[in-house]
């Protein structure tokens, strides 16, 4: 019995020691605050500076960048594919950096910043439209409308290995019966801009590859 208890104790110590090691094998990821992309002429499309995709521009609520950054942080932590750097660590490092290069060259500056954090991957995102619902959950005078994209960059070779996009203005089921599944995924109600962003981000991340594929991708 004594030998059995000793064996259990040793196995417990091995498990406790190996669990952090397994966690450390996950690639590290830093999520940068979303960039806000505005256009002077509302009749022109908003162009993503990374992938050159065109989005319909619109109003952008001041808190939208924090909302989208928090949503992406929470969802990536839940997916548990990366060792995600705490947002406080990223913000602390940013507070000691010159912000002006990020506005002029967001991709290049983000890559350089990611390398100073010594992580394997960085996520950068751009918001082009973040318009709040006017009305209630059961009846909206104006629906929420959101447009954003995110880009995952592998820092060892500075390669963009994945891009996700979401661009939607919520519509009633009567306007598009072909999207009945989407209608019920949106809780069959009028969502806020944050709720619509969260649902869209979930749909976007369903296509997210496993971490090993991202590391081995040529």
trRosetta pair geometry for C-beta under 8 A, 3 or more apart (Angstrom, degrees):
i j d omega theta_ij theta_ji phi_ij phi_ji
1 4 5.5 -53 -151 33 33 115
1 5 6.5 31 152 -17 65 104
2 5 5.9 -55 -150 36 31 109
2 6 6.4 34 151 -20 64 106
3 6 5.5 -54 -149 36 33 114
3 7 6.3 36 152 -22 65 104
4 7 5.7 -51 -150 33 31 113
4 8 6.6 32 151 -18 63 103
5 8 5.6 -51 -149 35 34 112
5 9 6.4 38 151 -22 65 104
6 9 5.6 -54 -151 34 32 114
6 10 6.5 31 152 -18 66 104
7 10 5.8 -54 -148 36 32 110
7 11 6.3 31 154 -17 66 107
8 11 5.7 -55 -146 39 31 111
8 12 6.2 35 153 -23 64 106
9 12 5.7 -55 -151 34 29 113
9 13 6.5 29 152 -19 63 104
10 13 5.7 -54 -151 34 33 111
10 14 6.4 33 151 -19 66 104
11 14 5.6 -53 -148 35 33 112
11 15 6.3 34 153 -20 66 105
12 15 5.7 -54 -147 36 31 110
12 16 6.2 29 155 -17 66 107
13 16 5.8 -55 -145 38 30 110
13 17 6.2 25 157 -16 64 110
14 17 5.9 -62 -148 40 28 108
14 18 5.9 16 160 -14 67 114
15 18 6.0 -62 -137 41 26 103
15 19 6.2 38 162 -36 64 103
16 19 6.2 -42 -145 16 25 114
17 20 7.2 -64 -174 33 33 98
17 21 7.1 24 142 -13 65 114
18 21 5.2 -60 -155 39 47 117
18 22 6.2 49 150 -25 77 100
19 22 5.8 -51 -150 31 32 110
19 23 6.6 32 152 -18 63 104
20 23 5.4 -54 -150 36 38 114
20 24 6.2 40 152 -24 69 105
21 24 5.6 -54 -150 34 33 113
21 25 7.0 42 150 -31 62 97
22 25 5.8 -46 -159 17 37 115
23 26 6.2 -41 -175 10 45 111
23 83 6.6 97 162 -91 83 112
24 83 7.1 18 -121 -61 37 153
26 80 7.9 -92 -115 169 157 63
26 81 6.9 163 -153 156 116 34
26 82 5.6 158 157 -143 112 25
26 83 4.7 136 88 -31 108 85
26 211 6.5 -6 -151 142 77 177
27 82 5.6 -48 81 -124 76 85
27 83 7.1 -156 100 22 27 85
27 120 4.0 -94 -169 72 101 154
27 121 5.9 63 137 -5 124 108
27 211 5.5 -177 21 -173 111 122
27 214 7.5 -117 36 89 157 117
27 215 6.1 -177 -57 -74 141 116
28 82 6.6 95 -147 -177 17 96
28 83 4.8 -40 -102 73 66 102
28 84 7.9 152 -160 -89 57 20
28 85 6.6 59 -180 -49 100 92
28 118 7.8 18 83 117 153 65
28 119 4.1 -122 113 -143 109 81
28 120 4.9 123 49 9 71 90
28 121 7.1 176 92 30 49 72
29 76 6.6 -115 105 166 148 141
29 82 3.8 21 -3 162 126 152
29 83 6.9 152 18 70 77 47
29 84 5.1 -32 72 -106 102 64
29 85 6.6 -143 91 1 47 83
29 119 6.2 124 -102 176 10 131
29 120 6.9 -44 -67 62 56 86
29 121 4.7 -18 -107 74 81 101
29 122 7.1 152 -160 -96 63 28
29 123 6.6 36 -179 -17 108 100
30 84 7.8 134 -92 -161 29 60
30 85 4.4 -3 -98 30 76 137
30 89 7.9 -106 -121 97 105 108
30 90 5.5 143 -165 -93 104 114
30 114 5.8 -176 53 -124 127 83
30 117 5.1 37 -51 111 156 163
30 119 4.6 168 -16 17 102 165
30 121 7.6 -179 27 95 62 54
30 122 5.0 -21 68 -112 90 82
30 123 7.4 -157 96 24 46 73
31 69 6.4 146 136 -159 112 82
31 72 5.7 173 -156 111 143 114
31 73 5.2 -158 61 -84 154 80
31 76 6.6 168 -59 28 134 152
31 84 6.8 5 -13 -159 108 107
31 85 7.4 -170 14 57 68 90
31 87 7.1 -41 69 -94 103 84
31 90 6.8 -85 67 -54 56 167
31 122 7.5 157 -91 -163 27 62
31 123 4.5 -11 -116 57 74 115
32 69 7.8 -90 117 -124 34 116
32 90 6.5 -160 -102 -173 50 134
32 94 7.8 123 -140 -77 87 130
32 110 5.7 -98 -14 -136 167 110
32 113 7.2 82 -96 94 130 138
32 114 7.8 -82 -48 -69 117 93
32 122 6.2 32 -20 -179 106 111
32 123 6.7 -165 22 84 73 60
32 124 5.1 -2 53 -101 124 74
32 125 7.7 179 77 18 82 72
33 65 5.6 49 174 159 98 112
33 66 7.3 -21 -139 -87 108 54
33 69 4.9 -35 -125 -84 58 152
33 90 7.7 161 -28 129 79 126
33 91 7.8 70 -42 -91 117 83
33 94 7.4 24 5 -87 115 172
34 64 7.4 -76 80 122 142 81
34 65 4.2 -152 66 -142 98 78
34 68 4.7 29 -32 83 150 125
34 69 5.3 -138 -12 -56 88 89
34 125 4.4 -46 -111 89 87 101
34 126 6.5 153 -169 -100 87 16
34 127 5.1 53 154 -19 136 103
34 148 6.9 -34 -145 -148 139 130
35 65 7.5 74 -57 -122 4 122
35 102 7.4 -157 -99 157 113 101
35 106 5.4 -14 -76 -128 159 149
35 124 7.0 22 -10 178 109 99
35 125 7.0 -179 22 94 73 47
35 126 4.8 -26 69 -106 97 74
35 127 7.3 -178 84 19 46 70
36 60 5.6 135 -151 142 112 158
36 64 7.3 105 -101 75 106 112
36 65 5.8 -78 -54 -63 98 121
36 126 7.7 149 -99 -158 11 65
36 127 5.7 -26 -110 63 60 98
37 46 5.2 120 122 -177 114 121
37 47 7.8 -133 176 65 141 43
37 48 7.2 -111 -48 -104 171 48
37 49 7.4 -170 -104 -16 128 97
37 57 8.0 -114 114 -112 88 99
37 126 5.0 30 -19 -177 123 112
37 127 6.8 175 23 76 81 43
37 128 5.2 -25 72 -96 111 71
38 46 7.5 -64 -137 -114 15 123
38 57 7.1 90 -149 -155 47 124
38 60 6.6 -114 -81 13 96 134
39 42 6.7 142 87 -87 105 38
39 44 5.6 -139 168 79 148 100
39 45 7.6 145 -50 115 164 21
39 46 5.1 -138 -30 -91 118 79
39 57 4.7 -102 26 -80 117 162
41 44 4.5 59 91 7 107 110
42 57 5.8 -134 -136 85 63 119
42 58 7.8 73 -145 -94 105 39
44 57 7.3 33 85 2 61 130
45 54 3.8 30 141 -173 150 106
45 55 6.2 139 -172 59 94 32
45 56 6.5 -63 -122 -90 80 37
45 57 6.7 160 -155 -21 32 89
46 54 7.1 137 68 -159 42 57
46 55 4.7 -33 66 67 97 91
46 56 7.3 20 16 114 95 11
46 57 4.1 116 -37 -77 109 92
46 128 4.1 164 90 -148 147 115
46 129 7.4 177 19 -38 146 88
46 147 7.4 131 58 107 129 138
47 52 6.0 -13 -173 -149 104 52
47 53 7.4 160 -151 79 56 34
47 54 5.6 -26 -96 -99 70 70
47 55 7.8 176 -80 20 23 75
48 51 4.9 7 97 50 134 79
48 52 6.1 -86 68 -30 82 10
48 53 4.7 25 15 47 124 80
48 54 7.8 -123 2 -67 80 27
48 55 7.1 77 -43 -10 89 109
48 126 5.5 156 -128 58 86 150
48 128 7.6 -77 -72 -58 77 126
48 149 5.6 -18 -104 45 144 139
49 52 7.9 27 -142 -73 14 54
49 106 5.8 103 80 38 141 118
49 107 6.7 -149 118 -24 103 104
49 126 7.1 151 23 -83 86 153
50 106 7.5 -81 -56 89 96 111
50 107 5.4 133 -100 -78 91 122
50 124 7.3 145 -59 91 149 119
50 126 7.3 -175 8 -16 109 131
50 149 7.8 -145 57 102 118 124
50 151 5.1 -95 137 -36 162 161
50 160 7.0 135 175 -97 117 150
50 163 7.8 180 114 -112 123 123
51 149 6.8 -88 30 134 130 157
51 151 6.9 179 -36 -84 108 125
51 160 7.8 -174 -76 156 93 164
51 163 5.7 80 -69 -139 148 159
53 149 6.5 102 55 -44 138 159
53 165 6.4 -67 120 -111 173 144
55 128 4.0 94 90 95 142 165
55 129 6.6 -149 146 -4 119 108
55 147 4.3 140 -173 165 132 141
55 149 7.8 -154 -54 -21 135 107
55 167 5.5 -147 -130 -113 99 130
56 128 7.5 122 73 129 39 122
56 129 6.4 6 94 -39 75 152
56 147 6.4 172 56 -49 70 157
56 167 7.2 120 23 -172 88 116
57 128 5.9 -101 -107 172 59 92
57 129 6.1 164 -166 -70 30 100
57 147 8.0 -109 -103 58 28 144
58 128 7.4 75 28 131 78 71
58 129 3.5 56 41 -132 107 109
58 130 7.6 171 90 20 105 31
58 131 5.1 -63 143 -41 133 120
58 145 6.0 -20 96 105 176 124
58 147 7.1 118 23 17 111 116
59 129 7.1 62 54 -149 42 71
59 130 7.2 -91 106 68 66 55
59 131 5.0 90 59 -95 99 90
60 64 5.4 -103 -175 28 81 149
60 127 6.0 121 -135 121 121 112
60 128 7.7 -129 -78 149 119 15
60 129 6.6 -117 -76 -127 80 24
60 130 4.9 62 -136 34 61 97
61 64 4.6 120 65 -42 82 99
61 130 5.1 -94 21 109 87 110
61 131 7.6 148 -32 -103 95 27
61 132 6.2 67 -60 -37 136 105
61 193 6.9 144 4 74 136 161
63 66 5.4 -58 -169 46 68 111
63 67 5.7 73 134 -30 87 105
64 67 5.5 -58 -146 37 34 114
64 68 6.1 26 162 -14 70 107
64 127 5.4 173 131 156 123 166
64 130 3.7 106 -119 88 147 170
64 193 7.4 -58 -109 133 101 136
65 68 6.2 -56 -144 40 28 104
65 69 6.1 27 157 -18 63 111
65 127 6.2 -139 -85 13 68 137
66 69 5.8 -56 -142 39 29 111
66 70 6.2 28 159 -19 64 109
67 70 6.0 -60 -150 37 25 108
67 71 6.4 25 154 -19 63 108
67 130 7.8 141 59 -161 131 145
67 193 7.9 67 116 109 162 99
67 194 5.3 -106 -169 -108 135 101
67 197 6.8 89 130 69 113 159
68 71 5.6 -52 -145 35 33 113
68 72 6.3 29 158 -16 66 106
68 125 6.3 -137 138 112 126 146
68 127 5.8 180 -5 -70 160 124
68 130 7.7 -109 -41 -96 119 139
68 148 6.0 -158 -133 -142 151 172
68 197 6.1 -102 -97 -179 83 144
68 201 8.0 163 -147 -70 77 136
69 72 6.0 -58 -148 39 29 107
69 73 6.2 32 153 -21 64 109
69 87 7.2 107 145 -125 112 129
69 125 7.4 -172 -85 47 68 128
70 73 5.6 -54 -145 36 31 114
70 74 6.2 30 158 -18 66 107
70 87 7.6 -15 -99 -71 66 162
71 74 6.0 -57 -148 37 28 109
71 75 6.3 19 158 -14 64 111
71 194 7.5 -178 -63 -162 131 83
71 197 6.1 176 4 123 174 110
71 198 5.5 -134 -139 -96 130 77
71 201 5.6 145 141 14 122 167
72 75 5.9 -59 -143 40 29 107
72 76 6.2 25 161 -16 66 109
72 123 6.4 -161 156 128 137 150
72 125 6.6 -172 -45 -27 162 151
72 150 6.5 151 -117 -101 142 152
72 201 6.6 -130 -84 -150 69 142
73 76 6.2 -61 -146 39 24 105
73 77 6.4 22 157 -17 62 110
73 84 6.8 141 -154 164 72 141
73 87 5.6 -18 -118 -59 159 115
74 77 5.9 -60 -150 37 27 110
74 78 6.3 27 154 -19 64 109
75 78 5.6 -53 -146 37 33 113
75 79 6.4 37 153 -23 65 104
75 201 6.0 -160 -21 135 166 122
75 202 7.1 -146 -126 -86 137 64
75 205 6.0 -167 153 -25 133 168
76 79 5.6 -48 -146 32 34 114
76 81 7.4 -83 -163 45 74 92
76 82 6.2 -19 171 44 108 117
76 84 5.3 125 115 -89 112 142
76 123 7.3 -139 -65 -22 156 156
77 80 7.2 29 169 -70 39 59
77 84 5.1 -100 -82 39 78 147
79 82 7.8 34 88 15 105 81
79 205 7.0 -118 -71 170 139 133
79 208 7.2 -24 -142 86 157 149
81 208 7.7 -160 11 132 162 125
81 210 6.7 -157 -135 -153 126 53
81 211 4.5 169 174 -46 99 108
82 120 8.0 -150 -140 61 107 114
82 121 6.8 -90 -121 51 141 125
82 211 6.3 157 -70 -102 72 129
85 89 5.1 -105 172 74 102 131
85 90 5.9 111 112 -50 121 96
85 117 6.6 -26 -90 176 167 133
85 119 6.1 -78 -37 -85 129 139
86 89 4.7 98 66 -2 85 103
86 90 7.5 -157 97 -2 49 84
87 90 5.5 -54 -151 38 42 111
87 91 6.0 40 153 -19 73 107
88 91 5.7 -55 -143 40 31 110
88 92 6.2 36 156 -24 65 106
89 92 5.8 -52 -147 33 28 112
89 93 6.6 24 155 -14 62 106
89 117 7.6 102 138 -141 109 113
90 93 6.0 -60 -153 38 30 108
90 94 6.2 28 152 -19 66 109
90 117 7.3 -1 -105 -106 71 146
91 94 5.5 -55 -145 38 32 112
91 95 6.3 40 155 -28 65 103
92 95 5.8 -50 -151 27 30 114
92 96 7.2 16 154 -8 59 106
93 96 6.1 -68 -160 40 34 104
93 97 6.6 30 147 -24 67 114
93 113 7.2 128 132 -172 120 97
93 116 6.8 157 -170 108 129 114
93 117 6.1 -17 -110 -85 177 97
94 97 5.4 -64 -147 34 39 114
94 99 7.4 54 179 -88 93 91
94 113 7.4 31 -93 -159 76 139
97 113 6.4 15 -119 -114 167 111
98 101 6.0 69 101 3 103 99
99 102 5.5 -55 -169 28 58 119
99 103 7.0 52 144 -20 80 100
100 103 5.9 -55 -158 30 42 109
100 104 6.7 26 154 -9 71 109
101 104 5.7 -64 -146 45 39 105
101 105 5.9 -34 178 47 79 93
101 108 7.8 -88 165 92 108 98
101 109 4.3 156 123 -99 100 131
102 105 7.6 -83 -124 70 17 52
102 106 5.5 47 -176 -111 63 66
102 109 4.5 -142 -89 106 56 150
102 110 7.0 82 -127 -57 91 76
102 113 7.8 15 -86 -31 108 143
103 106 7.1 23 -111 -66 13 87
104 109 7.7 101 63 -33 76 133
105 108 4.2 -19 149 43 120 114
105 109 5.2 127 91 -22 82 97
106 109 6.0 -63 -137 44 22 107
106 110 5.9 24 164 -23 63 113
106 124 6.7 150 154 177 106 145
106 126 7.8 91 122 -80 166 108
107 110 5.9 -59 -146 35 24 110
107 111 6.5 24 157 -19 62 106
107 124 7.1 -175 -106 67 58 161
107 151 8.0 -25 -112 87 99 151
107 153 7.9 146 -156 -80 85 148
108 111 5.9 -55 -151 33 30 111
108 112 6.5 26 154 -14 64 107
109 112 5.8 -56 -149 39 32 110
109 113 6.1 33 153 -20 66 108
110 113 5.5 -54 -144 38 31 112
110 114 6.2 37 154 -24 65 104
110 122 6.0 -178 159 122 101 147
110 124 4.7 -3 -158 -74 166 141
110 153 7.2 120 114 24 113 152
111 114 5.7 -52 -148 32 29 113
111 115 6.7 30 154 -20 62 103
111 122 7.2 -165 -101 38 44 140
111 153 6.2 -101 -94 145 88 153
111 155 6.6 156 -153 -123 78 83
111 158 5.4 34 -146 -127 143 101
112 115 5.9 -54 -154 32 32 112
112 116 6.9 33 149 -19 63 101
113 116 5.7 -53 -156 31 37 111
113 117 6.8 32 148 -16 65 104
113 122 7.7 100 85 -115 89 160
114 117 5.6 -59 -156 36 37 111
114 119 5.8 -84 -171 56 85 102
114 121 7.8 -67 -165 148 139 20
114 122 3.8 -99 -99 -44 137 137
114 153 7.0 -175 0 86 169 119
114 155 5.1 -146 120 -93 124 132
115 118 7.2 40 -180 -74 40 41
115 155 5.8 168 -77 -172 76 130
117 122 7.8 110 49 -85 135 111
119 122 6.5 108 85 -66 126 77
119 155 6.7 109 89 0 67 148
120 154 7.0 -25 160 -145 77 70
120 155 6.2 -166 -176 31 27 105
120 156 7.1 -13 -149 -30 71 99
120 215 7.6 -22 172 -102 136 99
121 152 5.8 -2 -175 -174 122 93
121 153 6.5 152 -157 77 68 49
121 154 5.7 -35 -100 -100 85 51
121 155 6.5 -159 -93 -11 28 91
121 161 7.8 -73 -123 36 117 126
121 214 7.1 7 -85 144 144 136
122 152 7.6 168 85 -151 39 51
122 153 5.1 -12 59 56 85 102
122 155 6.5 74 -6 -61 96 109
123 150 5.8 -2 -172 -176 102 113
123 151 7.2 153 -154 76 54 42
123 152 5.5 -23 -98 -98 75 69
123 153 7.8 176 -85 16 26 77
124 150 7.1 165 88 -153 35 64
124 151 5.4 -17 63 59 83 94
124 153 6.9 18 7 -7 103 119
125 148 6.0 29 174 172 110 111
125 149 6.5 -171 -147 97 74 41
125 150 4.0 -28 -95 -99 100 78
125 151 7.2 169 -84 14 49 67
126 148 6.4 180 90 -152 49 71
126 149 5.8 3 51 54 90 81
127 130 5.5 -1 176 -37 128 118
127 146 8.0 -57 -149 -163 97 83
127 147 7.3 120 -165 88 56 60
127 148 4.5 -25 -106 -100 64 108
128 147 4.2 -50 68 102 104 112
128 148 6.4 -179 14 -84 77 47
128 149 8.0 30 -12 0 112 87
128 167 7.8 -7 60 -109 127 101
129 145 5.8 -47 143 125 123 94
129 146 6.2 173 98 -146 83 24
129 147 4.0 52 36 26 103 103
129 148 7.9 -135 47 -46 61 68
129 167 7.8 73 42 -138 120 78
130 146 5.6 32 -111 -119 60 80
130 147 7.8 -120 -55 38 57 59
130 148 7.6 33 -69 -50 98 112
130 193 5.5 92 -176 176 75 140
130 197 7.5 8 -126 -67 99 131
131 142 7.6 -77 146 143 119 118
131 144 6.4 166 91 -155 70 48
131 145 4.3 10 50 53 115 94
131 146 7.3 -146 32 -65 66 52
131 193 6.4 177 80 -93 31 128
132 144 6.2 -32 -155 -109 28 85
132 192 6.6 -17 -147 -160 82 79
132 193 4.8 -82 -98 -17 55 121
133 140 5.1 -74 -166 -130 104 130
133 142 6.7 172 -155 93 44 68
133 143 5.9 -25 -114 -155 87 35
133 144 4.3 -45 -53 -50 86 84
133 170 7.8 -12 -91 40 108 134
133 190 5.6 132 -146 153 144 107
133 191 6.8 177 -45 95 141 39
133 192 5.5 -109 16 -113 117 45
133 193 6.7 -164 -14 -37 76 71
134 140 6.4 108 73 -168 52 82
134 141 4.6 -54 105 64 104 101
134 142 4.0 42 33 41 109 100
135 139 5.4 -109 177 111 126 60
135 140 3.5 169 62 -126 136 44
135 141 4.5 159 -56 3 114 71
135 142 6.8 157 -7 34 106 53
135 190 6.4 -6 92 110 113 161
136 139 5.6 30 55 51 93 69
136 140 7.0 -145 50 -74 38 62
136 190 7.1 102 103 62 40 126
137 189 4.6 5 176 172 91 127
137 190 5.5 -176 -150 57 34 80
137 191 7.8 38 -126 -85 80 32
138 189 6.6 -48 -83 -140 48 99
138 190 7.1 -104 -12 17 7 104
139 190 7.0 -111 25 -1 2 142
140 143 5.1 93 111 -83 147 60
140 144 7.9 -83 -148 -16 158 67
140 170 7.9 55 53 87 160 122
140 190 4.0 168 -30 -151 124 159
143 169 5.9 108 90 174 115 80
143 170 4.1 -137 175 67 132 92
143 171 6.9 -139 21 -73 171 36
143 190 6.0 -127 -119 -144 83 103
144 169 7.5 -173 100 -145 44 56
144 170 5.5 46 56 4 79 119
144 190 7.4 140 -1 176 93 80
144 191 5.6 -73 27 91 140 77
144 192 5.9 108 -73 172 144 23
144 193 4.3 -171 -150 -78 118 58
144 195 7.5 141 24 58 169 87
144 196 4.6 -177 105 -6 134 144
145 168 7.3 -145 -143 109 57 45
145 169 3.9 -7 -111 -106 100 86
145 170 7.3 -128 -77 9 57 69
145 193 7.5 -31 46 -109 36 97
145 196 8.0 -30 -80 106 12 163
146 166 6.6 -1 112 121 105 108
146 167 7.6 -141 104 -126 58 32
146 168 6.3 3 58 59 80 73
146 169 8.0 157 19 -82 50 48
146 193 5.6 135 -68 -158 109 84
146 196 5.3 166 4 106 130 116
146 197 5.1 -151 -157 -76 166 84
146 200 6.6 -159 88 13 130 155
147 166 7.1 -167 -135 102 37 62
147 167 4.3 31 -121 -120 91 80
147 168 7.7 156 -79 15 66 41
148 165 7.8 -174 99 -149 44 51
148 166 5.8 4 57 60 75 93
148 167 7.8 176 22 -75 37 65
148 197 7.2 35 21 -133 134 105
149 163 6.4 6 177 -176 114 95
149 164 6.5 173 -156 91 68 51
149 165 4.4 -16 -106 -105 102 73
149 166 7.2 169 -85 22 54 60
150 163 7.1 169 86 -152 51 52
150 164 4.9 2 53 55 96 97
150 204 7.6 105 31 143 113 146
151 160 5.3 -40 -174 -140 111 114
151 162 7.5 163 -154 89 45 53
151 163 5.1 -9 -105 -105 74 83
152 160 7.1 115 74 -159 50 62
152 161 5.5 -58 99 63 100 85
152 162 4.3 15 39 55 120 95
152 163 7.5 -145 18 -69 74 41
152 214 7.0 -50 127 -143 138 136
153 158 6.7 -11 -178 -156 111 46
153 159 7.0 160 -155 81 65 33
153 160 5.5 -39 -98 -95 74 59
153 161 7.2 136 -123 9 22 82
154 157 6.1 14 103 45 106 82
154 158 7.5 -90 84 -34 63 6
154 159 5.0 -6 51 59 104 87
154 160 8.0 -173 14 -87 76 11
154 161 5.0 58 -22 -24 109 128
154 214 6.6 175 -74 162 117 90
154 215 7.3 148 -126 -112 132 43
154 217 7.5 179 -24 61 152 107
155 158 6.5 23 -146 -78 39 53
159 217 7.6 -157 114 101 139 107
160 163 6.5 25 164 -54 118 100
161 209 7.9 -88 146 42 105 134
161 214 5.0 104 133 -149 147 84
161 217 5.2 127 -141 66 112 148
162 208 6.7 66 -179 -134 156 70
162 209 6.4 -150 -83 16 134 103
162 214 6.6 -51 -22 -109 119 112
164 201 7.8 75 135 -138 142 61
164 204 4.0 89 -175 173 123 119
164 205 6.7 -4 -111 -69 160 56
164 207 7.3 154 -106 65 98 108
164 208 7.4 -26 -66 -77 129 90
165 204 7.0 178 51 -122 29 122
166 197 7.3 126 104 -136 149 58
166 200 3.7 96 -153 162 145 128
166 201 6.7 -75 -28 -67 155 52
166 203 7.5 114 -103 68 113 106
166 204 5.5 -82 -55 -56 106 130
168 196 6.8 -145 87 176 111 117
168 200 6.2 -170 24 -93 127 131
170 186 6.6 159 -130 -172 117 158
170 190 6.5 139 112 -138 146 66
170 191 6.1 161 -72 37 158 94
170 196 5.9 -114 -50 -107 116 133
171 175 4.6 -90 167 68 119 136
171 176 5.8 65 100 9 135 115
171 179 7.9 76 69 66 111 141
172 175 5.4 99 65 0 74 100
173 176 7.2 -100 -155 63 35 60
173 177 6.7 59 170 -98 80 55
173 179 7.7 -145 -126 82 64 81
173 180 6.4 54 -143 -110 112 68
173 183 4.5 49 -88 -128 99 158
173 188 7.7 -7 -39 -132 128 80
174 177 7.7 6 -136 -61 24 82
176 179 4.6 21 121 21 115 110
177 180 6.1 6 -173 -53 55 100
179 182 4.1 -33 178 39 98 121
179 183 5.9 115 118 -32 81 88
180 183 5.3 -49 -149 29 35 119
180 184 6.7 25 157 -11 66 102
181 184 6.3 -61 -153 39 31 100
181 185 6.3 31 151 -19 66 108
182 185 5.5 -54 -144 37 33 113
182 186 6.5 26 156 -13 64 107
183 186 6.0 -67 -159 41 27 105
183 188 6.1 50 148 -98 86 66
184 187 7.5 59 -174 -79 41 10
184 188 5.5 3 -112 -52 57 95
185 199 6.3 132 138 -162 97 122
185 203 7.6 80 145 -70 153 116
186 189 7.2 -145 132 50 81 54
186 191 5.7 -100 -170 -29 100 127
186 196 7.2 16 -132 -109 114 74
186 199 5.8 70 -99 -174 73 174
187 191 7.0 112 41 -75 112 100
187 195 7.9 -51 16 170 132 133
191 195 3.8 -133 -169 93 108 119
191 196 4.5 142 100 -56 129 80
191 199 6.9 -85 -116 1 171 134
192 195 4.6 95 49 8 77 103
192 196 6.9 -143 91 -4 39 87
193 196 5.8 -54 -145 39 30 111
193 197 6.3 34 154 -21 63 107
194 197 5.6 -55 -148 36 31 113
194 198 6.3 33 153 -22 65 105
195 198 5.6 -52 -148 33 32 113
195 199 6.5 29 155 -15 65 104
196 199 5.9 -54 -147 38 31 108
196 200 6.1 30 155 -17 65 110
197 200 5.7 -58 -145 41 28 111
197 201 6.1 30 156 -22 65 108
198 201 5.8 -53 -145 34 28 111
198 202 6.6 32 153 -21 61 103
199 202 5.7 -53 -153 31 32 113
199 203 6.6 28 152 -15 65 105
200 203 5.7 -55 -149 37 34 110
200 204 6.1 37 152 -22 67 108
201 204 5.4 -52 -144 37 33 116
201 205 6.1 25 159 -15 67 109
202 205 6.1 -62 -144 40 26 104
202 206 7.0 45 151 -39 60 94
203 206 5.9 -37 -160 5 34 118
204 207 6.8 -70 178 32 40 101
204 208 7.9 58 129 -48 66 95
205 208 4.7 -11 -162 -21 64 125
209 213 4.1 -99 166 80 128 133
209 214 5.5 151 86 -51 119 86
209 217 7.8 91 91 -56 167 128
210 213 5.1 96 61 4 76 103
210 214 7.4 -147 97 -5 41 89
211 214 5.5 -59 -154 37 38 113
211 215 6.4 35 152 -19 70 105
212 215 5.7 -56 -149 36 33 109
212 216 6.1 11 160 -4 68 114
213 216 6.1 -68 -139 48 27 97
213 217 6.0 51 157 -53 65 97
214 217 5.8 -28 -142 -1 28 120
